[in-house]
Amino acid sequence: MKIGSLRFVAVIASIAFTVSALFAVVPAVAAQDTGSTYQPKFPGDPARSDSEAAALAYMRVVLRAQHRFEKQYGHFATSLAELVHSGSFTKRMVDPNRGDYTAGFKGKKDSFILVMTPQHLDAQHRSFYAEDDGKIHADEEKPADADSPIVK
């Protein structure tokens, strides 16, 4: 009977240890902040959220495509559709709905304007603006324009 009671005590001790370890882990997991802190995508990333990172990435692709197009044809594309296959700009990218942002494009042969407007303007969803000079401007209080601060 002693061996049986020792096994019983060992099982109870094992269960008690597992339960206490579980209670120690649960608060640590609950204390972790899940997703509210933006993780930069590269060193010097100016984005404040994943939505901003996607909007800025889209703008960089359009800007590179426009400058490649201009180098090849001697003028800028007048529509996003003209940019398809210029650089890494794809047919899918012509759609102005970019998740939490909407792209706006106005092109002439000698210049263009690209804007990214968020559905809700706040500190993590700034508006963006770029022209043919390639500089991206941002504003968290109003639609960005050429006078808005340049994104670093």
N, C-alpha and C positions, 0 to 999 in steps of 0.2 A: 504494500500500500504506500510505502514511502516513495518509491520510484514514480508511481502514478501521480502523487501529490506534487512531487518536484517538477514533473512535466507540466502539470497544471499551472504551477507558479511561473515556470519559464514561459509558457504561452501567454499568460496574463501580462507578464513583464514585457514581452515582445509587443503585444498589442498596445500597452500603455506607452511604450517608447514611440511606436509608429504614430499614434494619435497625437502625442505631444510634439513630435517633429512636424506633423501636418499643421497643427495650430501655429507653429513657429513660421512656417512657409507662407501660409495664407495671408497674414498681414503684409509681408514683404512684397508679395505679388500684387496685392491690392494697392500698395503705396506707389507702385510704378505708374507713371503717367503714360497712358497709352495713346500715342498719336498726336497730342496737342503741341508738341515741340517739333518744329521743322528741322529735319536733318539736311544740311547743305549737300547738294549733288556734286560739287567740286570745290576746290579751294577758291575763296573769293566770291562764292555764289551770292548774288545780291537778292535772291528771292526770299520771301518771308513765309511761303507756304508751298505745298506741292502744286497748287493751282497756278501760283505765280511762276513757279519753275517751268511748268508746261507752257504757259503763255510766252515767257521770255525765250524758251527754246524755239517755239514756233516763229517768233519774230526774227531770231537769228537766222533760221533757215530761209525765211523770205528775204531778208536783207542780203544774205550771201547769193541767193538765186537771182535777185535783181541785179547785183553787181556783175555776176557772171553773164547774165543776159545782155546787159549793157556793153560789156567787153566784147561779146560775140556779135551783136547786131548793131552796135553804135547808138542805141537808144534804150530807154527803160521799157519794160512791159507795161501795158496800159490796163491789164486785168490780171487777176491771179491765175486764170486759166492759161494765159500765155506763158506763165512760169513753169508749167508742168514739164518735167524732165530737164529743167535747168538746175544744175546742182542736185541736191537731194530733195527737191520739191516734187511731191507726187500728186497725182490726180485727186486722191483723197483729201489732200490739204487745201483744195479749192473751197471746200465747205467752210463757211465762216463761223459755224458753231464749234467752239473749241472747249468743251466742258463747261467750266464756270465762266468762261470768257467768250466774247463775240469779236471776231476780227472785222475790221473795217479797212478797206483799201481804196485809194483814189490814185490812179496813175495817169501820167502824161508822158510823152516821149522824152521830155527833158527833166522830169521830176516825179516823185511819188510820195504819198503819205500812207503810213500803216499805223492803225490804232488797235489796241486790244482793250475792250471795255468789259469789266466784270459785271456779273448779274447783280452783285451787292458790293458797293464800294466801302471798304474798311481798311484797317492797317495791314491785314493779310491778303487783301484783294485790291491792290492799287490799279489804277488805269495806266496804260503805257502808250507812248507815241514815238514814232520814228519817221525820219525823212530820208532822202537820198544820201545825206551825209553819214548815215549808219549809226548815229548816236541815238540810244534809247533813253527817253525821258519818262519819269514816273510821277504820279500824284495820287495821294490817298484821300484827298478831300473833294476833288473835282476831276472832270475829264482832263487827262494830260494833254499838253500842247508843247510847242517849241520853247516856251518860257519855263516849263516845269524843270525840276532838278534832273540832271543826267544820272542814270543808274550807273553805279561804279562796277 
